[in-house]
């Protein structure tokens, strides 16, 4: 148990150290970037209730867009309407499409939203550039991005 707690503590320190100077609470301090990466989430939880984290992410992305902090929003996620066998999933959704609809409703220009269906895992989205993002950005490895993140009061949520 002590070894596991030590590893968790070391990981926490590593993340906190690497994020230092890159996390902002004031939108005025956020550097302007061409792309903002909006990590996928569903408007409905697996139990069928409203997902407030979806609203928070959309609000944060729209605020950054309207403040000219990001020009394009990459809505990254998966299409979870069907399981591996092709059966309909009760509360599954097409995350990028749902985020696109909500962003448009929040006043984001539809031509400034890029749908990325390769972002089915947060770590994958953050570390790599999917084919659709690479095609859009031409040289995504050299293109700065803002990863959008919100807080839910108890812990940071990507």
Residue pairs with C-beta under 8 A, 6 or more apart in sequence:
23 149
24 30
27 63
27 64
27 67
27 69
28 67
30 64
30 67
30 69
30 146
31 69
31 144
31 146
32 68
32 69
32 70
33 69
33 70
33 71
33 144
33 145
33 146
34 70
34 71
34 72
34 137
34 143
34 144
34 145
35 70
35 71
35 72
35 73
35 74
35 114
35 137
35 143
35 144
35 145
35 146
36 61
36 64
36 65
36 69
36 70
36 72
36 73
36 74
36 145
36 146
36 147
36 148
37 74
37 76
37 125
37 126
37 145
37 146
37 147
37 148
38 57
38 58
38 61
38 73
38 74
38 75
38 76
38 99
38 103
38 148
39 57
39 76
39 77
39 119
39 122
39 125
39 126
39 147
39 148
39 149
39 158
40 75
40 76
40 77
40 78
40 95
40 96
40 99
40 119
40 120
40 125
41 51
41 53
41 54
41 57
41 77
41 95
41 99
42 51
42 54
42 80
42 91
42 92
42 93
42 95
42 98
43 50
43 51
43 54
43 55
43 93
43 98
43 102
44 50
44 51
44 91
44 93
45 51
45 91
46 91
47 91
48 90
48 91
52 152
53 150
53 152
53 157
54 98
54 99
54 102
56 150
56 152
56 157
57 99
57 148
57 150
58 99
58 102
58 103
58 106
59 106
59 150
60 148
60 149
60 150
61 70
61 73
61 99
61 103
61 106
61 108
61 148
62 103
62 106
62 107
62 108
64 70
64 146
64 148
65 71
65 73
65 103
65 108
65 112
66 107
66 108
69 146
70 146
71 112
72 112
72 113
72 114
72 136
73 103
73 108
73 112
73 113
73 114
73 148
74 114
74 116
74 133
74 136
74 145
75 95
75 96
75 99
75 100
75 103
75 113
75 114
75 115
75 116
76 96
76 116
76 118
76 119
76 125
76 130
76 133
77 95
77 96
77 99
77 116
77 117
77 119
77 120
78 95
78 96
78 117
78 119
78 120
79 93
79 94
79 95
79 96
79 97
79 117
80 89
80 92
80 93
80 94
80 95
81 88
81 89
81 92
81 93
81 94
82 88
82 89
82 92
83 89
83 92
96 115
96 116
96 117
96 119
97 115
99 113
100 110
100 113
100 115
103 113
104 110
104 113
114 132
114 133
114 136
115 132
116 125
116 130
116 132
116 133
117 130
117 132
118 124
118 125
118 130
118 131
118 132
118 133
119 125
119 130
122 158
124 130
126 147
126 158
129 137
129 140
129 141
133 140
134 140
137 143
147 158
149 156
149 157
149 158
150 156
150 157
151 157
